[in-house]
Amino acid sequence: MLIASCQQPKDALQADDAAIADESQTENWLAYGRTHNERRFSPMKDINENNVANLKVDWYIDLPNDRGLVSTPLVIDGVLYFCGTMNIVKAVDATSGKLIWEYDPEVAKHVAGKRQIGWVHNRGISFYKGKIYAATWDGRLIALDAKTGKEIWSAQTFAPTESLYITGAPKAFKDKILIGNGGTEYGPSRGYVTAYDAETGKQAWRFYIVPGNPADGFENEAMEMAAKTWTGEWWKHGGGGNAWHGFTYDADLDVLYIGTGNGSPWNRKIRSPGGGDNLFLSSIVALDPDDGKYLWHYQTTPGESWDYNSNMDIVLADLKIDGKMVKTILHAPKNGFFYVINRETGKLISADPFVETSWASHVDLATGRPVEVPGARYENGQAEITPSPLGGHSWQSMSFNPNTGLVYFPVMHFSMTYSDDGIDVANWQNKAFQRGTGVNTSVSKKQPREYLSSLLAWDPIKKKPVWSVPQNDLWNAGTLTTAGNLVFQGRADGKFLAFDANTGDELWSFDTGLGISAPPITYSVNGRQYIALLVGWGGALAGTGGMNMGWGYGVHTRRLVVFSLEGVADMPKLPPRHSPTLIEGSNFILDNNLAQKGVNEYSACAGCHGKGGIANGMAPDLRASPIPLEKASFNAVVRDGAKVSMGMPAFPEMTDEQLTALMHYIRQQARAGIPKSNSNGSH
């Protein structure tokens, strides 16, 4: 569905690969990482270390229908494009925020009545030769006319019956659009990426990340090679490897790099009981962009067992190493090691821990393999492991400044305990659309540091941190760096900050009033430099909750906020942090046995509504909702899909007994959260 205003943009720049690869232009932000190099570096320096303290709001727009916002906007010829909740794409004037057009892919209609998993957010869109490319939660890749927002073509990238979803930005290159998918934890999943013709939407090629059943034959020699690194009947578990983020096109070498995902299930004892590296899990794989043929790979975590995927940013940089200029890949995946890789050969140059890495002591440069700590695979019972499944670094954007030679990215110092005690690893089997990892995890009592995260500046040549800024909250946003000697970052606490790129000194701070998960961008129009940022706490941690940040669902309006040195906009403050009023439901007769049965049913809800019922802003806190108190209302939402339009999928297969158990579990959690001193049953 398209909504258009009377205003139309100027002729969109017919950006091809040469334009997207151009590091010198400053007006536009043409790709997810600004250019094909994915550096998130701008050569603009109108805003710099000497005047950034004068940065003010230039314009903003409220986004009342949005929730978690994690997207990177694009700017082309004075028009800013971005995607929000339920994959709705908007084009606005980049100097005022005035709506030009809005495209609604009507995701709710496409998921209505179907079993569905996933998220209502997406990390970005792509632009190529006058078209905007967007991917939807339900698996469609859509081409839009950048001038009008009119749909040109739509391709279904996976069958609606598959327990997959899309949260990543498409990648445009060489008249093709690449897209992957997620879903590793939601059933037997075999990951793949697919390239489509940018003009027609016809499939150009597909590359599978892990091998299928050998009895069916192999798609190519790469899959035959990979199968030798698996054992048992891995194909019954899918294997995983889903590539949901981390796509980079190398215009210099004409090579496509994809970062691949973790195993399905996480526990290698289940999916590959005889061991093995399990290619191409947790790897960077180089492909021929024309036909998708395998060129080389480097595996960061062989036989991974901790959710250590390598879907993180793949940044291209030319570095002087041992006196020679080398074309490199810079990569900081979940496993906690920072990798510098020769992108011409795939050979490892260096790998050094950027956070605590209790699963491996170091990476052997001779073999390129991590040296694992005994017991790290929880083979002897419980194992406290750092990084956690959240990663030392996740998808939050990394930036590289060629002037300072440093890389800037948010890191997490967080430990969790892994164990498969009580799990029948010989017979465990996940089911489609049901979350399962084959391992138990819990927060470790002892954490690596007094603070949970930090902003890190890393020297990829000297292989060490140059500066870091401790941060109290997990899940802070990605970075932008500029020739003005600046690093910008938004945080979970709602602060948007600018730092000196050389020293890490804080130079400017602005309280947006709401947690930030999206990375900032910069662009210029008519000689004025702007910094743009989507504000709206989102992503996995914002969904799983359990650590309420106070960013209430329906309480804090999400926004697109744009700053400049000349800004004079008066942006109203948002409400203070919110604590939900929990409902006791005194007329509800709680059955604790039913509530215990509801624990399993709630596992399908926790990804959005929060662990233990403690929501974190992505969805309503069910403990404070009257709907689970009355069975007819609850049934209408959960089984009949009454709120599909708001991103709440239907679960028509749920039985009356399961629905009742879920109601009792929610009420149990609500009452447990009410202070006993509160006689009226709310707080």
N, C-alpha and C positions, 0 to 999 in steps of 0.2 A: 504494500500500500504506500502511495506517495502523497506527501503533502508539500505543496510548493507555494512560495510567496510570490509577490509580483516582481521582486527583484531577481535578476539573473546575473551570474558571475561573468566576468570577462572570459575571453577565450582561454580555456585551460591549456597550460603548457603541455605540448606533446612530448612529454619526457620519455626518452628511451634509455637504454643502458648507459650510454655515454653521459647523459645528463644526471642520472642517478649516481653514477660513480664520481662525479665532479665534486671534489672536496673544497673547491675555491668559492663556489656560489654561496650567498648568504641569505637571499630573500626567502627561499623556500625550505620546507622540511619534507623531502620527497619520499622517504621510506621509513620503515620502523626505526632504524638506527641512524636516520638522516640520509646516509649514503649506503652504497653497497658494502662499504667496509664495516658498517655497523659500529662505528666509533662513538656516536653520540657526542661528537666534538663540533663546535661551530667556530669558524675563524672570525666571527664578529667580536668586536671589543668596544663598542660604544658604551655598553654597560661593563664596567671593569672594577677592579679591586679598590679604586680610588673614589668611585661614585655610587657603588651598589647600595650604600646605606640610604640613598635617596629613592630607591625603588618603591613604587606605590601602585595600587590597583588602577589600571587604565580602564578596563571594562570587565563585566562579568555577566553570566546568565545563570539563573536558577534552573535546576533540573529536577523538579519535584517528583517525576515518575521514575527516577533512577535510584539505584541502590549502590552496589559495589562498582566502583569505576577504576579500572586498571589500564585503560587504553592509552596508547600513544597517538595524539592527533597528528594529522598531516596538514601542511600549508602549501598551496599551489596558487600562484598569481593572485594573492590577496584574499583567498578563500581558505577557511579552516574547516577541515573535515574530521569528524570523530564518531566513534561508535559507543553506545551506552548499553543500558540494561535491555535484555531481550533482543540484542543485536540490532537495535535501531540506529541507523546512520543519519547524521545531520551534517549539512553544509551551512556555515555561517560566515558573515563578513568578518574578516580577520582584524578589522579595526574597530568594530562596534558590537559584534555578536549578533547582529540582525540575521534572522533566519532566512536562508535562501531556498533550501529544500530539506525535506525529511523523508527518509525511506524506511518503512516498517516491513520487515520480511514476514511478519505475522507468524512468528514462531509458535505462539499458543495454538493456532489452528493446525499446525503441522504435528504437534506433539499430543494434541487432544485425543484421548482414548487409547493411547499407545503406552507401552511400558517405556519409561524414559529415565535416563540419568543425566547428570551434568550440572552445569553452572549457567547462570543467566548473564555472565559477563564474558568479555572477550578482550584480548590484549591489543588488538589493533586492526587496521585495514591496510590495503596496499593501493598504489597508484601506478598506472602505466599507460602511456599514449592516450590520454584523454578519458580513461576509465578508472573508476574506483572499484576495488575488489574487496568483498566482505564475506566472511564465513559465519554460519549460524550454528547455534547450539545443537540443532537437530541434524547437522551434517551437510548442509547445502553450501556451495560456493557460488557467489552471485556477482555478476558484473553489472555496474551501473554507469550511466553516462554522467561524467563529472559535472557537466554544465547543468543538467536538469534533474538528476537523480532517477531518471527513468531506467527500469530494469532492461538490460540487453539480453542476458542469458542467465540460466541457473542450472547448476549441475549437482546431482545428489552424489556425494563422495563416498558414502557407505550406506548399506541397506538399513532402512528404518528398524528392522528387526535386530540389528546388531547393538550390543550394549556399549556403544561408543559415543563420544561427543567431541565438539571442537571448542577450544578456548583460545587458540593461537591465531596470530596474524598470518594471512597468506603472504607468500613471498613471490614478487614479480621479477622475472629475468628472461631475457632472450625470447620474448613473445610467448612466455609460458607463465603459469601461476601454480606455485607449489603449495600444497596443504597436507597436514598430517591430522592426527586425532589423539584423543586421550581415552582412557577407559581401562587402564591396566589392572586396576583394583576391582573392577566390576564384572568379573566373569572371565572365562577363557579368552584371552585376547592375543592376537598375532598382529604386531604393529606393522604399519607401512606408510609410505608417503606417495602422493600421486601428483603428477604434473598435468595441467590442462592447457589447451591452446587458449591464449589470452583473447583472441578475437572471436572464437566460436564456442568455447567451453567444452570442446571434445577432448576426451582423455588422450594425452600424448604418451605417457608411460607411467608405470608404477614400480616402486622398489620395495620389496618386503624386507623387514629388518631382521627377522629371525626365520629359520627354516620351518616348513610345514612337515606333514607326514611324508617320510621318504617313499612310502608305498605309492604316493600320488605323483612322484617325480619332482624334480627341482626346477624352479623357474629359470635359473641361471647357474653358472659356475660358482658364483659367490655364495649362493644358498647351499650348494653341495659342499663347499669348503666349510661353511659355518656349521653344518650338521655334524661334522666330525668333532665339534667342541661341545656337543650335547650328549646326554645319556638318558636311558629310560624311554618312556613314552611322553616326551615333553609336549608334543603337539596336542595332547588331550588337555593340557593346561594353557594352551595358547603360546606361552613363552614370554610374551610382552614386548618390550622395546618400543612401545608407542612413542612416536615423535610428535609432541604437541607444541614445541617451541624450539628455537635455536636453528634457524635456517640462514645461511649466508652464501651469497654468490660472489665469487672472486672474478672481477672483470679483467684483472691483469692476466690471470692464468687460465681463464675460462673454465672454472671448476666450481661445482656446487658442493657445499658442506652441509651435512645435517647432524644435529646432535640427537642421540637416541636415548630411549628411556630404560627404566629398570625392568626387572623380571616380573613375570606373571606366573605364579604368585611370587612375593618377595623371597620366600624361603626356598633356597636352591635345593634343599634336601627333598622337597616335594617335586619341583618341576624337572630337576636333573639329578636324580638321587646318586648317581655315580660320580658326581662332580663335573668339572669341565668349565671352560671360560664362558661358554654360552654366547657366542657371537651372534648378532652384533649389539648385544645389550651394552648400555652405558659407554657409548663410543662416539667418536667423531668419524663419520664415514664420508669419504670424498667420492662424488659421482660425476659422470659426464653429463653436463646439463642438457645435451641434445637428446639423449636416449635413456638416461638413468643408469647406465652401466657402471658397475663398481670399479673404482680406481685404486683406493687404498683405505685403510682404517687405522685408528689408534684407539685402543680400549682403555678407558680410565680406571674401571673397576671390574676386572675379570670375575665372572661367576658371581655377580653382586648379590648380596643378601640383606641389604639395609635400606632399600629404596633410594640408592645413590644413582639417580639418573644423570645423564649428561645433556639434558635439554636446555642448558643455560646458554647465554649469548656466546657466539663465536665471532670474535673481533679480529679484524685483519690489521696488521701493522708491519712496517718495514723497520727492523731494528739492527743496530750495529752490535754484533756479538763476536767477540774474539777478533776484532778488527775488520770484520766483513759484514756487509749489509745482507741481511737474511729476511726473506719474506716469511712472516710468522703468523700463527694463530695464537691468540691469547684466550684462555678458557679457564673459568673458575667454577667447576661443577659442584654438586652437592657434597662430594666425598671429602672436601676440605683441602685439597691440593690445588695449587695454581700451576697451570700447564702452559709452557711455551713450546710450540710444535712447528717444525719446518713444514710449511704448507705445500711446498713443491714435492716433498718426498714422504711426508707423514712421519718422519723421524722425530722422536722426542728430544728436545733440547734441554729442558729443565722441568722439574716438578717439585714444588716445595709447599709445606703446609702453611696456609694463611689463617687457620684456626686450629684449635686442639684436635688431633686426629688419633683417638685411642684405638681405632680399628687397625691401623697400619703405622709402623714406625717411620717409614720413608719409602720413596720410590727408587728402585734400582735403575740407574740411568743406563746401565749396560743392557738390561733386558727390557726396560720400560715398564716393569711390573711393580706393583706395590708389595712391600714386605709386610705381611699381615701379622698382627699380634695373636699369639695362641689364645684360643677361646673366643675370639671376636665373632665367629659365626655361631655363637650360642650353642656350640656342640657339647659343652659341658654344663649346660644349665643356663641360668640368667647371665647376661653380659651387659654391663653399662657401657654404652657406646656414644662417642662424640665424633662427628656431628650426629644429630638426630635425623629422623626421616625428613624434617623440614630442610635439612641441608646446612652446610657451612655457608653456602650461598644458594639461593633459589633463582627463580626467573626474574627477580627484580633487576632492572637494567644496570649494566656495567658500562662505563665510559672510559675512553682513552684520550689523553691530551698529548699530541706529538710535541708540543712546546716544553712541557715538563717531563715527558717520558713516563708519566705515571698512569696507572689504571685506578679508577675509583669505583667502589661497589659496596653495598651493605652486606655485612656478614653477621652470622648468628653463633653465639657461644652457648650451645644448648645440648644437653645430654639426655638420652632416653635409655631405658632398659629393655632389651630384647630377650624373648624366651619362646620356645615352642613346647613348653611343658603343658601337658594335657591335650595336645594336638596329635591326632593320629596321622603322622606324616606319610605313612604308607598308603593310606586310603583317602586322604583329604582331597576334596574336589570342590572348586568354587562353581557357583551357578550364575548364569547370565543375569545382569541387573541387580546382583546382590554383592555388596562389598565383602571382600575377603582377601587377606594377605598371607595367610598361612603362618602367621607369627603374632605373638602377643607383645604389645608395647605399653610402657608406662613411663611417666616422668621420673627420672632418677632423683634420689634424695640429695645427692651431691652434684652441684653444677660447676662447670669449669671456672667461672669467674663470678664476681659479685654483680656484674651487669650482664644482661642477656644478649646484647648485640653491639655492633659498632659500625661506623663508617670508616672504611679502610682505604688508604692510598698505598698502592703496591708498585714497587719498581721491578718490572719484568726482566731487566738485565742484571741488576744486583741481586735479584731474587729475595727481596725482603721488604717488610713494611717501612714506609717513610714516615707516615703519621697515621693516627687513628683517633676517632672521637667516640668515647663510650656512650652507649645509648641504653636506656632502661627497658624499652619495650621491644618485643619481637616484631618482625614483619614490617620493617621500614621500607620506604620506596626506593626506586632506582635513581640514577644520577644523570646529570647533564654537565659537561665541562665546556669552557669557552676560551678563546684567545685573550679574553679579558682577565685571565688568571683566576678564574672562578670555577667552583664546583657547586651545583645546586642539588638539593635533595629535600623531599618531603618525608615526614615521619608519621608513625602511627599515632602520635600524640597530637597531631594536627598542625605542628610547626613546619613551615617552609623556610629553609635556610640557605644562605650562601656562605661558602668557605673560601679562604685563600687556597688556591690549588697547590701552592708550594709548601705551605706550613700547616694547613688545617685550621687556622684561626677563624673563628666565626666572625663574619663581617656584617651580616644582616639576618634578621629573623622576622617572620610574619606569622601570626596565629590565625589560621583559617577557620578554626572552630570545629573542625571535623577531621578524623583520621585520613591520612593520605596514603594511597597505594600505587597511584599512577606516576610515571616519570615525567619531568618537565621537558618542554622543547623550547627553542627560540627561533625567531624569524624576524624579518623586517618588511615594512611597507612604507613607501614614501620617505625613506631615510630614518624611520623610527624603529628601534629594536624592541621587540616584545619577548616576554617570557610567559608561556602558557602552561596551565596545569589543571588537570581534572581532579577535583577534590571529592572523595567518597570512599571511605574505608571498604576494601573488598579483597577478594582472593580467598584461598583455602582457609587461612587462619581466621579471617573475618567470618567465615561460615561456621567452622567447627567450634569456635567460641571456647567456653570453659574458663575464660579470663576476661570477663566483661570490661571493655574499655569505656563504656558509657556512650557509645555511638548508637543511639536508639533507632530501630526500624520505624520509619514514618515520623521521626522526631527532628532529625537534622537533615535539612535540604541539601542534596548534592549540588555541586556547582562546577562550572568552567570559569576559572579566574585567570585573567591576563594582566600582567604587570608591565610597566614601563617607567622610565625616569620622569616622564611628563604626566604620569597618571594623576587624575583628580577625582576618580569615581568614589562615591560614598556607598560602600557596601555594608549593609546591615549585618550585625553580629548574629550568629546562630545561638540557639538556646544552650545553656550549660549542659555538661555531661548528664546523662539520663540513667536513672535506676528504675527498672520496671516495678510496678505495683503487682506483687504476686497475689493470685487469687486462691484463697483457702478452699472455697466451695464447701461450706459447712453442711449442705444438704447431700453432698456426694459421699456415699458410704464406701470408704476405701478398703479394698481387699489387697493386702500386701502380697499374697501369693500370686494374684493376677498381675500385680505391679512387677513382680520378679519376672514373670513370663514376658511382660512388655519391654524388658530390657533389650531383648533380641529384636523386637519389632522396631524399637526406636533407633537402632543402628542405621536404618535407612534414612532417618530424619536428621541425624547428628551433623551431617556435612553442611547443612544450611542453618538448622535451628540450634546447633551447639551441643557439645558434649554435656551430659547431665541435665539437659534442658536449658542451659545458660546460653542464651543467644548473644551474638556480638554485633548485631546491626544489619546482617545480610538478609535476615528473615525475622518474623515475629518471634518473641519469646513466648513459647506455648504455655509456660507457667502463668503468664499474665493474660492469657487469652480466654475468653468465655466459651469459645467454640468447642474445646475438648471436654467441656462439662456436659454437653447435651449430644446424645448419640446421633440424632438425625442430622444436626448441623455438621458434626465431625465427619459423618459418613459422606455428606455432600462434598466436602472439601477433599478428603483423603481418597475415597473410592470413585466418586463421580467426577472429580476434577473441576469443582466450582471455581477454583482460583488458578486455573491453568494460565490465564492471561497475565497473572502476576508472577509466573515462573514456578508455581507449585504443581508438579506433575501428579497425575492420578495414579493410584495403585488399585486398579479394579480387581486384582486377584486376591486382595487381602480378605480374609474371612471375618465373620462377625466376632469370633473368639479372639482373633488377633487385634481387631479394632478395639474391642473392650479392654484387652490387656494393655494396649497402648494408652488408652484413656486413664487407666489406673496408674500406670507408670508416671505419666505427666503430673497427675494430681499428687502423687507421692513426692515427686521432686519439688513441686510448688510448696507443699507444706514443709518440706525439709528446709527450704530456703527462707521461710518466714521466721523472724526472731521470736523466740518463745515468750519474750516479755511483751510482745505486741498482742494485746488481747482481742483486737478487732480483726486479726487474720490477714493483715496486709502491711506493706511497708513501702 
